[in-house]
């Protein structure tokens, strides 16, 4: 019977795998082409997946909460409406994908890497332990970690596998190839792995590579009858994982400055009504702050950089991430690309578009990838200032609080001015206190000395 494989879709250039959230159909159901069959989550966004053809669902190969690589078959549809097959038993490893059948049309598998001179790390007789998601410059996907832990591989072994994936990432095929030749390798070819990065403080628990240590209610001394336990949704889990990874990757240091926003407030107030009439949405302080930060990043390129081992990679562009709060208590960071080339009006239009689509769940995964620096604006919630967490692999994040009127000393007297606090969290492996202070000073200078042409709004058109 003609069978069509439904595969895990590639939801963007940077997406390598996906997790099934829930199936909307079951084996034996009749489906129409483009009917939504399931929800998936990537490390970027959640999305719905439509049927590639009309027919009958005869097999579901990947169950809810399983993670598989892009291109892996997740279900099969008989376009002739044949009898469904009994569901296969769930694989032992949560994330391991079932092998595709030879009779079905399947997505082309990634080539298996040829045997290479990979050193084996001899066992010391102790359990390998959980594999972290990130280890210095190495990133291990949930699928790779699950397979490695199933086969008892230690982190030291993963470090010496030559990855063929994007950016040298170890893929499933790299790992399976290593495992297949692992037993035949004599202990004599052992080589020392690269030294791991210094471990960060435990922050209340050992870094297990998961979101954090997990205990039973009894171990925490809690009465089950008086507390409520609920699972994190996928957005919350991704945020938690990224935050956990960041504090275990970057030594965070913080600096806070005060900014006189009076000139910005007066300029904004002088055109806000005409601006809204022209564009249909408001002109916010956020667009001014992003514009100023772009100017400062051009002066201080190390704040717009990333660390690669003992190398510093600086960007000749600013892909500016802006944190957006979601209705379900989640958080997402869409990216304004080449932001340094935009006027304040151009930035505001990007903010409006990306934030609106982010809250509606309509962003493309590539629109939240590739950021080089991030802003989180806590002022809309009444926060004076905060100490944000860096979005990896960036080396800094700017936080700003509410813009409010206060009496201050100005030109030798007391005056009521519009004031804002700005805070910079930075990775002390690269950015030192003096550089952070100079960057914040540059942001302050740009805001306090802003001229009307920077806004890019021609009042003659209104």
Residue pairs with C-beta under 8 A, 6 or more apart in sequence:
1 78
1 80
1 82
2 78
2 79
2 80
3 58
3 76
3 77
3 78
3 79
3 103
3 104
3 105
4 52
4 53
4 55
4 76
4 77
4 79
4 104
4 105
5 73
5 75
5 76
5 100
5 104
5 105
5 106
5 107
6 37
6 49
6 51
6 52
6 73
6 74
6 75
6 76
6 77
7 70
7 71
7 72
7 73
7 74
7 106
7 107
8 17
8 18
8 40
8 62
8 68
8 69
8 70
8 71
8 72
8 74
9 18
9 40
9 49
9 70
10 70
10 71
11 18
11 40
11 42
11 44
11 45
11 47
11 364
11 365
12 42
12 44
12 364
12 365
12 366
12 369
13 366
13 369
14 44
14 166
14 365
14 366
14 369
14 370
15 42
15 43
15 44
15 70
15 365
16 69
16 70
16 141
16 165
16 166
16 169
17 42
17 43
17 67
17 68
17 69
17 70
17 141
17 142
17 143
18 40
18 41
18 42
18 67
18 68
18 70
19 40
19 41
19 42
19 65
19 66
19 67
19 142
19 234
20 38
20 39
20 40
20 62
20 63
20 64
20 65
20 66
20 74
21 38
21 39
21 40
21 41
21 46
21 64
21 65
21 234
22 38
22 39
22 64
23 37
23 38
23 60
23 63
23 64
24 36
24 37
24 38
24 39
25 31
25 37
25 38
25 57
26 57
26 60
27 57
27 58
27 59
27 60
27 84
27 85
27 87
28 56
28 57
28 58
28 84
29 56
29 57
30 55
30 56
30 81
31 37
31 51
31 54
31 55
31 56
31 57
31 77
32 51
32 54
33 50
33 51
33 52
33 53
33 54
34 50
34 51
35 50
35 51
36 48
36 49
36 50
36 51
37 49
37 50
37 51
37 57
37 75
38 48
38 49
38 74
38 75
39 46
39 47
39 48
39 49
40 46
40 47
40 48
40 49
41 234
41 238
42 365
43 238
44 365
44 368
44 369
45 332
45 361
45 363
45 365
45 368
46 234
46 235
46 361
51 77
52 77
53 77
53 79
54 77
54 79
55 77
55 78
55 79
55 80
55 81
56 77
56 78
56 81
56 82
56 84
57 75
57 76
57 77
57 84
58 76
58 77
58 78
58 82
58 83
58 84
58 85
59 75
59 76
59 84
59 85
59 87
59 88
60 74
60 75
60 87
61 73
61 74
61 75
61 76
61 88
61 97
61 98
62 68
62 72
62 74
62 75
62 97
62 98
63 90
65 94
66 90
66 91
66 94
66 95
66 97
67 94
67 95
67 141
67 142
67 143
67 146
68 74
68 95
68 97
68 143
69 97
69 110
69 141
69 143
69 171
69 172
71 107
71 108
71 109
71 110
72 97
72 100
72 107
73 97
73 98
73 100
73 104
73 106
73 107
76 104
78 84
88 98
91 97
91 98
92 150
93 146
93 147
93 149
93 150
94 146
95 142
95 143
95 145
95 146
95 147
96 143
96 146
96 147
96 150
97 143
97 172
100 106
109 173
110 164
110 171
110 172
110 173
111 164
111 173
112 173
112 176
112 177
113 162
113 164
113 173
113 174
113 177
115 177
115 181
116 162
118 160
118 161
118 162
118 178
118 181
118 185
119 160
119 189
119 190
119 191
119 193
120 157
120 182
120 185
120 187
120 189
120 190
121 154
121 156
121 157
121 160
121 190
121 193
122 187
122 190
123 154
127 152
128 148
128 149
128 152
128 153
128 154
128 155
129 154
129 155
130 145
130 149
130 208
130 209
130 210
131 140
131 144
131 145
131 148
131 149
131 153
131 155
131 158
131 209
132 140
132 155
132 207
132 208
132 209
132 248
133 139
133 140
133 142
133 145
133 209
133 241
133 245
134 140
134 245
134 248
134 249
134 392
135 155
135 158
135 159
135 196
135 197
136 196
136 197
136 309
137 308
137 309
138 158
138 159
138 170
139 167
139 169
140 148
140 158
140 170
141 169
143 172
144 158
144 170
144 171
144 172
144 175
145 209
147 172
147 175
147 176
147 179
148 157
148 158
148 175
151 179
153 175
153 179
155 196
156 193
157 178
158 170
158 175
159 193
159 194
159 196
160 191
160 193
160 194
161 170
161 174
161 175
161 178
162 168
162 174
163 169
163 170
163 171
163 174
164 171
164 173
164 174
165 171
165 174
197 249
199 207
199 248
200 207
200 247
200 248
200 249
200 251
203 247
203 248
204 213
205 212
205 213
206 213
207 244
207 248
210 244
211 232
211 237
211 240
211 241
211 244
212 240
212 244
217 223
217 224
217 227
217 229
232 240
233 328
233 330
235 326
235 328
235 330
235 331
235 332
236 329
236 330
239 330
239 331
242 391
242 392
243 389
245 392
246 252
246 389
246 390
246 391
246 392
247 389
249 392
250 390
250 392
250 395
250 427
250 428
250 429
251 427
251 428
251 429
252 387
252 389
252 390
252 425
252 426
252 427
252 428
253 425
253 426
253 428
253 431
253 433
253 436
254 387
254 423
254 424
254 425
254 426
255 423
255 424
255 426
255 433
255 436
255 437
255 440
256 385
256 421
256 422
256 423
256 424
257 421
257 422
257 423
257 437
257 440
257 441
257 443
257 444
258 419
258 420
258 421
258 422
259 419
259 420
259 421
259 422
259 443
259 444
259 447
259 448
260 408
260 410
260 417
260 418
260 419
260 444
260 447
260 448
261 285
261 403
261 417
261 418
261 419
261 420
261 447
262 417
262 418
263 447
263 448
263 449
263 450
264 285
264 288
264 418
264 447
264 450
265 285
265 403
265 418
267 450
267 452
267 455
268 283
268 285
268 288
271 283
271 455
271 457
271 459
272 282
272 283
274 457
274 459
274 462
275 282
275 283
275 345
275 457
276 282
276 283
277 462
278 457
278 461
278 462
279 345
279 348
279 349
279 352
281 348
281 352
283 344
283 345
283 348
284 348
284 351
285 377
285 379
285 400
285 403
285 420
286 322
286 348
286 351
286 375
286 377
287 344
287 345
287 347
287 348
287 351
288 344
288 447
288 450
289 375
289 377
289 398
289 400
289 422
289 443
289 447
290 320
290 322
290 336
290 339
290 347
290 351
290 375
291 342
291 343
291 344
291 347
291 446
291 454
292 443
292 446
292 447
292 450
293 320
293 373
293 375
293 398
293 443
294 318
294 320
294 339
294 340
294 342
295 340
295 442
295 443
295 446
296 303
296 439
296 440
296 442
296 443
296 446
297 303
297 304
297 318
297 340
297 373
297 439
298 318
298 340
299 439
299 442
300 435
300 438
300 439
300 442
301 314
301 315
302 312
302 314
302 395
302 430
302 431
302 435
303 373
303 395
303 396
303 426
303 431
303 435
303 436
303 439
304 314
304 315
304 318
304 372
304 373
305 312
305 313
305 314
305 315
305 372
305 395
305 430
306 312
306 313
306 315
306 372
306 393
306 394
306 395
307 313
307 393
307 395
307 427
307 429
307 430
312 430
315 372
317 337
317 338
317 340
317 372
318 338
318 339
318 340
318 372
318 373
319 335
319 336
319 337
319 338
319 339
319 370
319 371
319 372
319 373
320 335
320 336
320 339
320 371
320 372
320 373
320 374
320 375
321 333
321 334
321 335
321 336
321 368
321 371
321 372
321 373
321 374
321 375
321 391
321 394
322 333
322 334
322 335
322 336
322 351
322 354
322 355
322 374
322 375
322 376
322 377
323 331
323 332
323 333
323 374
323 375
323 376
323 377
324 331
324 332
324 333
324 334
324 354
324 355
324 358
324 359
325 331
326 332
326 358
326 359
327 359
332 358
332 363
332 368
333 368
333 371
333 374
333 391
334 354
334 355
334 357
334 358
334 363
334 367
334 368
335 354
335 367
335 368
335 369
335 370
335 371
336 342
336 347
336 350
336 351
336 354
337 370
339 347
339 350
342 350
343 454
343 455
343 456
344 454
344 455
344 456
344 457
345 455
345 456
345 457
346 456
354 363
354 367
357 363
371 391
371 394
372 394
373 394
373 396
373 397
373 398
374 390
374 391
374 394
374 397
374 398
375 397
375 398
375 399
375 400
376 386
376 388
376 397
376 398
376 399
376 400
377 399
377 400
378 385
378 386
378 399
378 400
378 401
378 402
379 400
379 401
379 402
379 403
379 420
380 402
382 402
383 401
383 402
384 401
384 402
384 421
385 399
385 400
385 401
385 421
385 422
385 423
386 399
386 401
386 423
387 399
387 423
387 425
388 397
388 398
388 399
388 423
388 425
389 397
389 425
390 396
390 397
390 425
390 426
390 427
391 397
395 426
395 427
395 429
395 430
395 431
396 424
396 425
396 426
396 427
396 431
396 436
396 439
397 424
397 425
398 422
398 423
398 424
398 443
399 422
399 423
399 424
399 425
400 420
400 421
400 422
400 423
401 420
401 421
401 422
401 423
402 420
403 418
403 419
403 420
404 418
404 419
404 420
405 416
405 417
405 418
405 419
406 416
406 417
406 419
407 414
407 415
407 416
407 417
408 414
408 415
408 416
408 417
408 419
409 415
410 417
422 440
422 443
422 444
424 436
424 439
424 440
426 435
426 436
